[in-house]
């Protein structure tokens, strides 16, 4: 069964600062490769190049330009001034929107190298199944990311500032329409609107001053996921524990913290699979409790894989977060796969978020025993689900 001592060993081994694209990240990836090789398996390596323009620079430009448009529309110095400013902003912003549609292809700014490490367990591949038959089998992906990061602002303050920015923007847009139509000379209305714009300005400044560093040991985020995925691989790689009807993918993505670059490149490996035959579990930041992030309850009930997992997971006493997000504040590997139309869930621990992306994200914040319990439940679930597949 899942090995608590092995989980603790891996957790301590990879808990060191490992920012995307650095030697430290490659050191962690090398550690993962060696662990896979110790299981007499051959890890597959997918190297890729990226820049930090999309997650670190483009976002700040976008925040600044949008605030300037809001300010210009609110002040409305004169019609020509307003039109010229909006035109200039569009000339800058629209090309940026176009080139960031595929962030993994951007080559603006300093270039970095990273890599994904993954291995697939397919019990029948050696028996001569052709690729068409393989793609019709159920593919289950376990994902975790290799890199870590620290940031100037705490994750709580970042989430609050992003929500404040988004919701105040919606209110400002509606208010500006009302201002131009009905309340252009109303002092009280304009005073209230200026206060809301002030809050929006504060949120914008917080986004601009935030910066990324290589100071977080990343035990929770995401050495916990690495140790859990390796433990599952260690278990299912043994012939006596292999599944007969399900292909398992164990995926360690690089540069998740820099615009989910790793999973964007990895997705090329599964593009030929029918999305109805792919399910994923994104294991990201599990410390001492479990939060499950997934689609709406109606979709869970209709999906046998998800509904069965939810039943098995209840012994871990998780908190379920099943809803459709108007705006996703945080990006993750799971969120990217969801946008591709794939079905799956994210496993995390919201109670630990106060430590992540900071130097306080250390191994003592993670319970190896709890991770072993999570691993045990996943094993039980998959074996039961495999046995019941036709």
C-alpha positions in Angstrom: 0.0 0.0 0.0 1.1 3.7 -0.2 4.3 4.3 1.7 4.3 7.2 4.2 8.0 7.0 4.7 8.7 7.2 0.9 6.4 10.2 0.7 8.3 11.9 3.5 11.6 11.1 1.9 10.6 12.6 -1.5 9.0 15.6 0.2 12.2 16.5 2.0 14.4 15.7 -1.0 12.7 18.2 -3.4 11.8 20.9 -0.9 14.2 23.6 -2.0 13.7 26.9 -4.0 13.3 25.9 -7.7 12.0 28.9 -9.7 10.9 28.2 -13.3 13.7 28.0 -15.8 16.5 27.9 -13.2 19.2 25.3 -12.4 17.3 24.6 -9.3 14.2 23.5 -11.2 16.3 21.3 -13.4 17.9 19.8 -10.3 14.4 18.9 -9.0 13.5 17.4 -12.4 16.7 15.3 -12.3 15.7 14.0 -8.9 12.3 12.9 -10.3 14.0 11.2 -13.2 16.2 9.2 -10.9 13.3 8.1 -8.8 11.5 6.9 -11.9 14.6 5.0 -13.1 14.8 3.4 -9.6 11.5 1.8 -10.4 13.0 0.3 -13.6 11.0 2.7 -15.8 12.2 5.0 -18.5 11.1 8.6 -18.0 10.1 10.6 -21.0 11.5 14.2 -21.2 9.9 17.1 -23.0 12.2 20.1 -23.1 10.8 23.5 -24.1 11.7 27.2 -24.2 9.6 30.0 -22.7 9.8 33.6 -21.6 8.3 35.3 -18.6 6.6 38.0 -20.7 3.1 36.5 -20.5 2.7 36.0 -16.7 4.9 38.8 -15.4 5.1 41.6 -17.9 2.0 41.4 -20.1 -0.3 41.3 -17.1 1.2 44.5 -15.6 0.9 46.3 -19.0 -2.7 45.2 -19.3 -3.6 46.4 -15.8 -1.9 49.8 -16.4 -3.5 50.4 -19.8 -7.0 49.5 -18.7 -6.7 51.8 -15.7 -5.6 54.6 -17.9 -8.6 54.1 -20.2 -10.9 54.2 -17.2 -9.3 57.4 -15.9 -9.5 59.1 -19.4 -13.2 58.1 -19.7 -14.0 59.4 -16.2 -12.2 62.7 -16.6 -13.3 63.2 -20.2 -11.1 66.3 -20.7 -12.5 66.7 -24.2 -13.7 64.5 -27.0 -10.5 64.6 -29.1 -8.3 63.9 -26.1 -10.4 60.9 -25.1 -10.6 59.4 -28.6 -6.8 59.8 -29.1 -5.9 58.1 -25.8 -8.2 55.2 -26.4 -6.8 54.8 -30.0 -3.2 54.8 -28.7 -4.1 52.2 -26.0 -5.8 50.0 -28.6 -2.7 50.2 -30.8 -0.6 48.9 -27.9 -3.1 46.5 -26.4 -4.6 44.6 -29.4 -1.3 43.3 -30.7 -0.5 42.1 -27.2 -3.8 40.3 -26.9 -3.1 38.5 -30.3 0.4 37.3 -29.4 -0.7 36.1 -25.9 -3.4 33.8 -27.3 -0.6 31.1 -27.3 1.7 32.2 -24.5 4.0 29.1 -25.0 5.0 30.5 -28.4 6.0 34.0 -27.2 9.6 34.9 -27.7 9.6 38.4 -26.3 12.0 39.0 -23.4 14.6 36.8 -21.8 14.5 33.1 -22.8 14.5 30.2 -20.4 14.5 26.4 -20.7 12.4 24.0 -18.7 11.2 20.4 -19.1 8.3 18.1 -18.4 9.0 14.6 -17.0 6.4 11.9 -17.5 5.8 8.2 -17.7 2.9 6.1 -18.9 1.7 2.7 -17.6 -0.2 0.8 -20.3 -0.6 -2.9 -19.5 -1.5 -3.9 -23.0 0.8 -1.7 -25.1 3.4 -4.4 -25.4 0.8 -6.9 -26.7 0.6 -5.2 -30.1 -2.4 -2.8 -29.8 -2.4 -0.2 -32.5 -2.6 3.5 -31.7 -6.3 3.7 -32.7 -7.2 1.0 -30.1 -5.0 2.6 -27.4 -6.7 6.0 -27.8 -10.1 4.4 -27.1 -8.9 3.2 -23.6 -9.5 5.3 -20.5 -6.6 7.6 -19.9 -6.1 8.8 -16.4 -3.6 11.6 -15.8 -2.0 12.4 -12.5 -0.4 15.9 -12.7 1.8 17.9 -10.5 4.3 20.7 -11.1 8.0 20.8 -10.4 8.7 24.5 -9.9 8.1 26.8 -6.9 8.2 30.5 -6.4 8.0 33.2 -3.8 6.3 36.5 -4.2 6.4 39.9 -2.6 2.8 40.0 -1.7 1.1 37.2 0.2 -1.3 34.9 -1.8 -4.2 36.2 0.3 -3.5 39.8 -0.5 -3.0 38.9 -4.2 -6.3 37.1 -4.4 -8.1 40.0 -2.6 -6.5 42.6 -4.9 -7.3 40.6 -8.1 -11.0 40.2 -7.0 -11.1 43.9 -6.0 -9.7 44.8 -9.5 -12.2 42.6 -11.3 -15.4 43.5 -9.4 -14.6 47.2 -9.3 -13.9 47.1 -13.1 -17.4 45.7 -13.7 -19.0 48.3 -11.5 -17.0 51.1 -13.2 -17.9 50.0 -16.7 -21.6 50.1 -15.8 -21.3 53.3 -13.9 -19.4 55.0 -16.8 -22.3 54.1 -19.1 -24.8 55.6 -16.7 -22.6 58.7 -16.2 -22.6 59.4 -19.9 -26.3 58.7 -20.3 -27.8 60.2 -17.2 -25.5 61.5 -14.5 -22.7 63.5 -16.2 -23.5 66.5 -13.9 -24.5 64.7 -10.8 -21.9 65.4 -8.1 -22.9 62.6 -5.7 -22.8 60.0 -8.5 -19.4 61.2 -9.7 -18.1 61.3 -6.1 -19.1 57.7 -5.5 -17.7 56.7 -8.9 -14.4 58.4 -8.1 -14.1 56.4 -4.8 -14.7 53.1 -6.7 -12.0 54.2 -9.2 -9.8 54.9 -6.2 -10.2 51.3 -5.0 -9.5 50.1 -8.5 -6.3 52.2 -8.6 -5.1 50.6 -5.3 -5.8 47.1 -6.7 -3.8 48.1 -9.9 -0.9 49.3 -7.9 -0.7 46.1 -5.8 -0.5 44.1 -9.1 2.2 46.4 -10.4 4.4 46.2 -7.3 4.2 42.5 -6.9 7.3 40.6 -7.9 8.6 37.0 -8.1 11.6 35.5 -6.3 13.4 32.2 -5.8 13.0 32.0 -2.0 10.2 29.4 -1.4 11.2 25.8 -0.6 7.8 24.9 -2.1 7.1 21.9 0.2 3.3 22.4 0.0 3.4 24.0 -3.5 4.2 21.5 -4.9 6.7 19.0 -3.4 3.5 17.5 -1.9 2.2 16.8 -5.3 5.5 15.4 -6.6 5.8 13.0 -3.6 2.2 11.9 -4.0 2.5 11.2 -7.8 5.7 9.3 -7.3 4.1 7.2 -4.5 1.2 6.3 -6.8 3.7 5.5 -9.6 5.7 3.3 -7.2 2.6 1.4 -6.4 1.1 0.9 -9.8 4.4 0.1 -11.5 4.5 -3.2 -9.7 3.1 -6.0 -11.9 0.8 -7.3 -9.2 -0.8 -3.9 -8.8 -1.2 -2.9 -12.5 -4.6 -2.0 -13.8 -6.0 -4.0 -16.7 -8.3 -1.6 -18.5 -6.9 1.9 -17.7 -3.8 3.7 -18.9 -2.1 5.8 -16.3 0.0 8.9 -16.9 2.3 10.3 -14.3 3.1 13.9 -15.3 5.5 16.3 -13.7 5.3 19.7 -15.4 7.9 22.4 -15.6 7.2 26.1 -15.2 3.6 25.9 -14.0 4.2 29.0 -11.9 5.2 30.9 -15.1 2.0 30.8 -17.1 1.4 27.0 -17.0 4.0 26.6 -19.7 4.7 22.9 -19.0 1.2 21.6 -19.4 0.7 23.8 -22.5 3.5 21.8 -24.2 2.5 18.5 -22.6 -1.0 18.7 -24.0 0.4 17.9 -27.5 0.9 14.4 -26.2 -2.8 13.8 -25.6 -4.3 15.8 -28.5 -5.1 12.6 -30.4 -7.1 11.1 -27.6 -10.9 11.4 -27.5 -11.6 13.9 -24.7 -14.4 11.6 -23.5 -11.7 9.0 -22.7 -9.4 11.3 -20.7 -9.7 12.1 -17.0 -7.2 14.1 -14.9 -6.4 14.6 -11.2 -4.3 17.7 -10.6 -2.4 17.3 -7.3 -1.3 20.8 -6.2 -0.6 22.0 -2.7 -2.0 19.4 -0.4 -0.7 19.8 3.2 -2.9 18.4 6.0 -6.4 18.6 4.7 -8.2 18.2 1.3 -10.2 20.5 -0.9 -11.6 19.2 -4.1 -12.2 21.6 -7.0 -14.4 20.4 -9.8 -17.2 21.0 -12.2 -20.8 21.6 -11.3 -22.6 18.9 -9.3 -24.8 18.1 -12.4 -21.7 17.2 -14.4 -20.3 15.2 -11.5 -23.4 13.1 -11.3 -23.4 12.4 -15.0 -19.7 11.3 -15.0 -19.1 7.9 -13.5 -15.4 8.5 -13.0 -15.9 11.7 -11.0 -19.0 10.5 -9.0 -17.2 7.3 -8.0 -14.1 9.2 -6.9 -16.2 11.6 -4.9 -17.7 8.7 -3.0 -14.3 7.1 -2.2 -12.9 10.5 -1.2 -15.5 11.1 1.5 -13.4 9.2 4.1 -10.8 12.0 3.8 -13.5 14.5 4.8 -12.8 16.9 2.0 -14.4 20.2 1.3 -16.0 20.3 -2.2 -15.8 23.4 -4.4 -18.1 22.6 -7.3 -19.0 25.7 -9.3 -18.6 27.6 -12.5 -16.2 30.4 -12.1 -17.1 33.7 -13.7 -13.4 34.6 -13.6 -10.6 32.3 -12.5 -8.2 34.2 -10.2 -5.6 31.5 -10.1 -4.2 29.5 -13.0 -3.2 25.9 -12.7 -2.4 22.9 -14.9 -5.9 21.5 -14.2 -7.6 24.8 -15.2 -5.7 24.7 -18.5 -6.9 21.2 -19.3 -10.4 22.2 -18.3 -10.2 25.0 -20.9 -9.2 22.3 -23.5 -12.5 20.5 -22.8 -11.1 17.7 -20.6 -12.8 16.5 -17.5 -11.1 16.3 -14.2 -10.6 17.7 -10.7 -8.0 19.5 -8.7 -6.9 18.4 -5.2 -5.5 21.0 -2.8 -5.6 22.4 0.7 -6.9 25.9 1.0 -6.0 26.1 4.7 -2.3 25.9 3.7 -2.5 28.8 1.2 -1.2 31.3 3.8 2.2 29.6 3.6 2.6 29.0 -0.2 4.6 31.3 -2.4 6.7 32.3 0.6 9.8 31.2 2.5 7.4 29.6 5.1 6.4 26.9 2.7 8.5 24.2 4.4 8.2 20.4 4.9 6.9 20.7 8.5 3.7 22.2 7.1 2.9 19.0 5.2 1.7 15.7 6.7 3.2 12.7 5.0 0.6 10.6 6.8 -2.2 12.5 5.2 -0.7 12.3 1.8 -0.4 8.6 2.3 -4.1 8.5 3.1 -4.9 10.4 -0.1 -2.7 8.0 -2.1 -4.5 5.0 -0.5 -7.9 6.3 -1.4 -6.9 7.0 -5.0 -5.5 3.4 -5.2 -8.7 1.9 -3.8 -10.8 4.0 -6.2 -8.8 3.2 -9.3 -8.7 -0.6 -8.6 -12.5 -0.6 -8.0 -13.2 1.5 -11.1 -10.9 -0.7 -13.2 -12.6 -3.9 -12.0 -16.0 -2.5 -13.0 -15.1 -1.3 -16.5 -16.6 -3.3 -19.3 
